[in-house]
Amino acid sequence: MDQLRQNILGVMISAINLDQALAYCQDQIKTRQLAYICVAPAHSIMDCYDDKYLREIFNNSGLTTPDGMAVVWILKLKGNKTVSRVYGPDLLLSLCELSNKTGWKHFFYGSTNQTLNQLQAKLRVEYPKVNICGTYAPPFKVGKITERQDVINNINQLNPDVVWVGLGSPKQEYWMFEHRGKLNAPLLIGVGAAFDFLSGNKNQAPKWVQRSGFEWLYRLIDEPQRLWRRYIKYPKFVMLVLMEMAGLKD
């Protein structure tokens, strides 16, 4: 879907909707080609703006989806009328729903054992035929991205179709890029806090708040100490995008 990519501050965002993302995933699993998917809200675009190596990771993905409403609105202003938000938790749930019929195997990597157990329990209630072939909560500290070979071997032996990576951004993107040639799964998908949201361990903004574009404010109020550094970049994001769209910035 490279032809659907649009440049926002140097990050090539896939101007797609959820149905198109699901079709891409289905094709990747069918052909067994290896790819990773990044989801890109505004703060990830700003992280890429400040980090050339991270920008290259996002730009070399199979998909880099519009994960925030601000990103969706920018893409619509650029003429992409059918684009809509492709949000990590929604993508995860939609693929699990499809898996009720296809039998695709899912592996969940990240978070804690408690969260992973709660996530599995909830998914199996909602999607009784979903095939969760394994989970792993990595013990390593923030900053370390190289996984032990025995863990990689274990994931490969389980032969998942999708490895969901919930380490938070940008750590999950570094991890996927580091292991993209070591894992046999056709899809690695980084989904940020989706494990915590879907397990019920973190508050998820109501749908109307998500659609309004103020999900960031909801999350900031809920976790101010952890998230303020992320969202303090948003005024700069707006300024840079306006300059880019006005032709005042390359």
N, C-alpha and C positions, 0 to 999 in steps of 0.2 A: 504493500500500500504506500510505497514511496511517493507515488504521484499525488497522494492526498496530504502530503506534509506541508505545513505552513510555518514560516519562520516567525518566532516571537523571541526577540532579544537573543538571537543566535541559537535557540533551541527549536528543532524541527518537530512540531507537534502534529500528530496524526489527526486530521480534521474529519473525524468519524463519529458515529453514534454507537450505542451499545449493541445493536443488531450486527453492525459491521464488525465490531470487535469480536463478537461471538463467532461469526462466520470465519474470521481469520484464525481464531483458536481451533475451530473444528478442522480447518484445512491443514494447520500445522500438525495436529495430532494424527490426522489421516496419512499425511505424507512422511511423518516422523522426521521432518526437518527440525533442527535445533534453533531455538530463538528465545529471547527474553523480552518481557513487556514491562515498561515503566509507566507509572501513572504520574501525571504532572499537574499539580496545583501551582498557584503563583509562587509559593515559597520555594518549590523545587526549581522553577525557572530562575529565580534569583540566586539560588545556590549554584546553578550551572553558569549563570552570568559571572559569578565570582571565581569559578573553578573550571578551567579549560578542560582538564581531564574528565571531570564529571560531565561536562557538556558533551564530550565525545561519547561517553557511555550512553547518555540519553539519545544522542543522534544516531547511534549504531544499533539501537534496539529494533526488534521486529515491529513493535508499536510503541509510541509514546502518547498516551491517551490524555485528553483534556479532563482532568480530575477536579477542576474547580470551576465555578460559574463565571468568574472573571475571565478565565481562559476561553470558555465557551463563547462568551459575548464578544471577545476580541476576534475569534475565528469567524463568527457571524458577520462582524463588521468588515472582515476581509472577503466576504462573499460566499462563505460556506453555509448555505441555508439549512442543510439537513444535519448539521453537527449537533450533538447533544453531549451532556456530561457522561463520561465513562469512569465511574467512581469505583475504587477498589472493592469495597464491600458488595456493591451491586454486581460487579463482574464475577466475584467469587460465588455469590448465591446463584446467579444465572447459569454458570457452568456446572454447579452442583445439580441444579434442576435438570439440565440437559443430560447429566450423567445418570439420572434415573433410567433413561432409555438406552444410552450408549454404553454404559458400564465403564466409562473412563475411571482411571485410578488416580487418586489425589494423595499427595504427601504435604504435610504442613510443617514448615521449618521456621522457628522463631518463638518469641515470647517465653512463657513459663509452662511447666507441666500442668499446673492447675488450669491456666487459661486454655491450653490445648485440649484438656479433658472436657472442659465445659463446652468448648467449641464443637468438638466431635459429638457430644451428646445432643446439642441443639440441632446440628445439621442432620443427624440421623432421625430425629423426630420429624423434621420438616421434609427431608428427602430420604425415605426409608431404604431406597436401593442404592444410595450413594456409596461408592467404594473408597473408603479412606484406608489406604494400605499402610500408612505409618505417619508418625510425628516425631519431631525432635526439638527440644528446647536447648539451644547452645549455651554452654556455661561461660564462654569467653567474654572478656571485658570489651567495652566500647573501644573501637579503634582497630581491633584485630579482625581480619576478614578471611584469613586462610583457614579452611576447615581441615580437621584430621582426615587422613586417607581412609581410615576404617569407617568413618561416618559416610564419606562419599561412596565407599563400596557398599555399605548397607542400603543407602538410598537406591543405588543402581540395581542391587539384587531384588529390591521390591518392585522395580520396573514401573514407576508411576508415569502417567501421561502428563500430569501437571505437578510441579513443585511450587507451592505457594510460599512466598518468603515474606515474613512479617517482622522485619528488624527495624523498621522506621527508615526514613530517608535522611541522608544519602547512604547510610550504611548498607541497606539492602541492595542498592544499585551497584555499589562496589562489590558486594558479595556475589551477585549474579554474574557480573562481568568477569570476576576472578574464576568462577567455577563453570562458566558456560560450556567449556570444552571438556570438562571432567565428568559432568552429569549426562546421562543418556536420555533424560526426559526431554521430549520435544518442546516443552514450555516451562520456563521459569517466570513467575509473575510476582513482582513486588507490590505488596498491598498495604504497606504502612501499618496503621493501627486497626486494620480490619478484624484481626483476631480478637482484639480487646472489645471492639464494638459488638461484634456478632456473638461473642460469648457472654456479653452483659457486664463485663468488668469495667467498661468505660461508658459514660453517657454519650449517646449519639444524638446529634441535633435532629429535631423533628423535620419531616420532609419539607414543610413550608419554609423553615429556616434555611435548609439546604438550597431550595430553589431561589430564595431571595438574595443569595450571595453573601449572607452574613453568618455562615457556618463558622468562619474563622473567629468571629467575635464570641459566638457561643462556646467554642472550645477554649478560647483565651480566658473567659470568665471561669470556666470549669477547671482549667489547669494553668493558672497565670505564671507560676514560678518556672514551669517547664517550657512553656510555649512563647513567652514574651519576646525572646530573641528571634524567633521565627517570624512573628507577625510584625515586628518593628520594621521589617523590610518592605512592607506593603505600600507605604506612600512613595518610596523610591521606585517600586515596580510600576505604579500608575504613571509617575512622571516619565520614566524611560519609555514606556509603551506609547504614551502620547507623543513624545518626541520622535519615536520611530515611525509612527503612523503619519506624522506631519512632515516626514522627510528631513527632519533636523538631526537625525542620527543614523549612521550606517548600520 
